[in-house]
Amino acid sequence: MLAFALYLTFGVLLALSFRVFVLVPATLLVIIVGLVGDTAGTESLWMKLLTAATAATALQAGYLVGIFRWMSQPPPIARMWR
């Protein structure tokens, strides 16, 4: 659960800093780290795939939340007149 929250937060930070083109390399990196990261573990390949898919989904959901947060902010010119 903690890893899901971390990947969700990482997705929000990516959305606030970059545009959508950074999401593909970040997702691939998360999947590769999820599959290769625990090489000495006793988990089966299916559990590693499920963990990597969950992490990639959390990253993309966090990115979506970050985009909605970015879109909900007023434009810079409106902030200037307050």
Backbone as numpy.savetxt, mean C-alpha at the origin, in Angstrom:
# Nx Ny Nz CAx CAy CAz Cx Cy Cz
-2.32 -8.80 11.60 -3.13 -7.62 11.60 -2.26 -6.36 11.60
-1.15 -6.42 12.33 -0.24 -5.29 12.36 0.38 -5.05 10.99
0.74 -6.12 10.29 1.31 -5.97 8.96 0.29 -5.36 8.00
-0.97 -5.75 8.12 -2.02 -5.18 7.28 -2.12 -3.67 7.51
-2.08 -3.25 8.77 -2.16 -1.82 9.09 -0.93 -1.07 8.58
0.23 -1.70 8.65 1.44 -1.06 8.15 1.40 -0.89 6.64
0.96 -1.92 5.93 0.86 -1.81 4.47 -0.21 -0.81 4.07
-1.29 -0.74 4.83 -2.33 0.25 4.57 -1.78 1.66 4.74
-1.03 1.88 5.80 -0.41 3.18 6.04 0.61 3.51 4.96
1.39 2.53 4.56 2.36 2.74 3.50 1.68 3.12 2.19
0.52 2.53 1.91 -0.24 2.88 0.71 -0.75 4.31 0.77
-1.21 4.75 1.94 -1.66 6.14 2.09 -0.50 7.09 1.87
0.66 6.79 2.43 1.82 7.65 2.23 2.25 7.70 0.77
2.16 6.58 0.08 2.47 6.59 -1.35 1.51 7.48 -2.13
0.23 7.43 -1.77 -0.77 8.22 -2.48 -0.57 9.70 -2.25
-0.14 10.09 -1.07 0.06 11.50 -0.79 1.34 12.04 -1.40
2.27 11.15 -1.75 3.55 11.59 -2.29 3.69 11.40 -3.80
3.09 10.35 -4.34 3.29 10.00 -5.74 1.96 9.82 -6.44
2.01 9.57 -7.72 0.82 9.28 -8.51 0.72 7.77 -8.72
-0.24 7.35 -9.52 -0.60 5.94 -9.65 0.51 5.08 -10.26
1.45 5.66 -10.96 2.49 4.87 -11.61 3.45 4.22 -10.61
3.49 4.68 -9.39 4.36 4.09 -8.39 3.72 2.85 -7.75
2.43 2.66 -7.97 1.72 1.56 -7.32 2.13 0.20 -7.86
2.41 0.09 -9.14 2.79 -1.20 -9.73 4.14 -1.68 -9.20
5.20 -0.86 -9.24 6.47 -1.35 -8.66 6.38 -1.63 -7.16
5.62 -0.82 -6.44 5.47 -1.06 -5.00 4.75 -2.37 -4.73
3.72 -2.66 -5.49 2.99 -3.92 -5.32 3.87 -5.11 -5.67
4.63 -5.01 -6.74 5.54 -6.11 -7.10 6.60 -6.32 -6.02
7.10 -5.24 -5.46 8.08 -5.35 -4.39 7.49 -6.03 -3.16
6.26 -5.68 -2.82 5.60 -6.29 -1.67 5.38 -7.78 -1.91
4.99 -8.16 -3.11 4.77 -9.57 -3.42 6.08 -10.35 -3.37
7.14 -9.79 -3.93 8.44 -10.48 -3.93 8.96 -10.63 -2.51
8.87 -9.57 -1.71 9.33 -9.66 -0.33 8.47 -10.65 0.45
7.19 -10.68 0.18 6.31 -11.63 0.86 6.60 -13.07 0.53
7.00 -13.33 -0.70 7.29 -14.71 -1.10 8.69 -15.16 -0.70
9.66 -14.27 -0.79 11.04 -14.64 -0.54 11.46 -14.37 0.90
10.76 -13.49 1.57 11.16 -13.05 2.90 11.30 -14.15 3.93
10.45 -15.12 3.94 10.47 -16.18 4.94 10.90 -17.49 4.29
12.15 -17.55 3.85 12.61 -18.76 3.15 12.86 -19.92 4.10
13.21 -19.64 5.36 13.49 -20.71 6.30 12.25 -21.15 7.06
11.14 -20.50 6.83 9.92 -20.82 7.57 9.31 -22.14 7.14
8.37 -22.57 7.92 7.71 -23.84 7.64 6.38 -23.64 6.93
6.09 -22.42 6.54 4.82 -22.16 5.86 4.82 -22.79 4.48
3.65 -23.18 4.04 3.53 -23.74 2.70 3.50 -22.60 1.68
3.63 -22.97 0.44 3.62 -21.98 -0.63 2.29 -21.26 -0.70
1.20 -21.96 -0.42 -0.13 -21.34 -0.47 -0.29 -20.28 0.60
0.25 -20.52 1.78 0.18 -19.51 2.84 1.02 -18.30 2.51
2.17 -18.52 1.88 3.01 -17.39 1.46 2.30 -16.57 0.38
1.64 -17.26 -0.55 0.90 -16.55 -1.60 -0.27 -15.78 -1.00
-0.96 -16.36 -0.04 -2.07 -15.67 0.61 -1.59 -14.45 1.39
-0.46 -14.57 2.06 0.11 -13.44 2.79 0.53 -12.33 1.83
1.17 -12.69 0.73 1.60 -11.68 -0.25 0.40 -11.01 -0.90
-0.63 -11.77 -1.19 -1.83 -11.19 -1.79 -2.55 -10.25 -0.82
-2.58 -10.62 0.45 -3.19 -9.75 1.46 -2.40 -8.46 1.62
-1.08 -8.56 1.60 -0.25 -7.37 1.72 -0.41 -6.46 0.51
-0.47 -7.04 -0.67 -0.66 -6.23 -1.88 -2.03 -5.57 -1.89
-3.04 -6.28 -1.42 -4.39 -5.70 -1.34 -4.43 -4.56 -0.33
-3.76 -4.72 0.80 -3.72 -3.65 1.81 -2.99 -2.43 1.27
-1.92 -2.64 0.53 -1.19 -1.53 -0.07 -2.07 -0.76 -1.04
-2.79 -1.47 -1.88 -3.64 -0.81 -2.86 -4.85 -0.15 -2.21
-5.40 -0.74 -1.16 -6.51 -0.12 -0.45 -6.04 1.15 0.26
-4.86 1.11 0.82 -4.30 2.31 1.44 -4.06 3.40 0.43
-3.62 3.02 -0.76 -3.43 4.01 -1.82 -4.76 4.65 -2.19
-5.81 3.85 -2.26 -7.13 4.37 -2.58 -7.63 5.32 -1.50
-7.41 4.98 -0.24 -7.78 5.87 0.86 -7.00 7.18 0.79
-5.72 7.09 0.48 -4.89 8.29 0.35 -5.33 9.18 -0.80
-5.74 8.59 -1.90 -6.23 9.38 -3.04 -7.51 10.10 -2.66
-8.43 9.42 -1.96 -9.67 10.07 -1.53 -9.37 11.20 -0.54
-8.38 10.99 0.32 -8.01 12.05 1.26 -7.43 13.24 0.52
-6.61 12.98 -0.48 -6.01 14.05 -1.27 -7.08 14.81 -2.06
-8.06 14.08 -2.58 -9.11 14.72 -3.37 -10.07 15.53 -2.49
-10.18 15.19 -1.22 -11.12 15.90 -0.36 -10.56 17.22 0.15
-9.28 17.47 -0.03 -8.70 18.73 0.40 -9.10 19.85 -0.56
-9.29 21.05 -0.06 -9.62 22.15 -0.96 -8.40 22.52 -1.81
-8.62 23.13 -2.96 -7.49 23.53 -3.79 -6.63 24.57 -3.07
-5.37 24.71 -3.45 -4.47 25.64 -2.75 -4.98 27.08 -2.77
-5.64 27.50 -3.82 -6.13 28.87 -3.90 -7.24 29.10 -2.87
-8.06 28.10 -2.59 -9.12 28.24 -1.60 -8.54 28.30 -0.19
-7.42 27.58 0.06 -6.80 27.66 1.36 -6.15 29.02 1.59
-5.77 29.68 0.53 -5.10 30.97 0.67 -6.08 32.05 1.15
-7.36 31.95 0.76 -8.31 32.99 1.09 -8.96 32.83 2.46
-8.66 31.76 3.17 -9.26 31.59 4.49 -8.63 32.48 5.51
